Amino acid sequence: MALALPYPDMDFVPLDILTAAEQDQLVANIEYIANQFPLSATNIANSAVTKDKLDSALTNISDYSTTEKSTGFTWIDGKTIYKKTIEFGVLPDTTSKAVNLNITNLGRIIGSEAFCVYPTGVNFPIPFTNVNDFDASVMLNFTATQVAITTGTDRSGATGYVTVFYTKTS
Amino acid sequence: MEIILDRIAIWKADFHKGYTVRTIPTHTRYQEKGVFAYSDKLMYRYAKNYKVGKTEFCLFVRTFRDDKNGVETELDKVAKTIKEDYAKKIAMLSTVENFEYLNEFLKGDK
């Protein structure tokens, strides 16, 4: 965008003392530039971006929570991606266990992060595979309303957490 | 920074396109050979934009000399010694108050 400043030929270098008239010209140039970029979807007002607002936005994007959060990202269909962490509780003993997602208007699940932790501090991601002992593996899957974990051995000593990333229908 | 008499400075390219002169009123504080003084006659500020490679920069100097053409010749000579990387650095760092003095003085005043 070419700018046609009202005073394009201002002659100024550092330490110059500007006359009152020249200072007026400088202000006119600044006002002109400001007026070329009115507020819109892509231009924001002076002082509109405050530290509090930035902190709030970043917290929303980066924090994990058991309540629904917008990630600030969108899926390939343009829909907003949300995330929510499910406190799964203890894992099952050689069986399956399902926990409700409690997500309203769930559109599409696009990913998940899950892990479990033992009181001793041992933890591992879910799903978990063990090449030496297949029964030690832990399976993770979702239905439209629930997240399910299946274990091939007793994992009841471990507590699980599942963060699900999804879009919504509305 | 202070006005250092006859010392050539470099800054980002100024608005103007040509070679400009500005008179500076008397009683202006300046430094000459490390000593501060107040001018008792008109001082002149000469400035000219140059280009090295694709990068523009401005050389300027404040002096009591009123021979516009002579000062321009000396600025032109110094401009030819400016490397593009240095000019790029100056362009990035320049603000209304931030510029750099070169180790170059107008002839006869070193």
Interface residues (C-beta under 8 A of the other chain):
Chain A: P8 D9 M10 D11 F12 V13 P14 L15 D16 I17
Chain B: M1 E2 I3 A9 W11 D14 F15 H16 K17 T20 R22 I24 P25 T28 R45 A47 C58 F60 R62 V96 E97 N98 F99
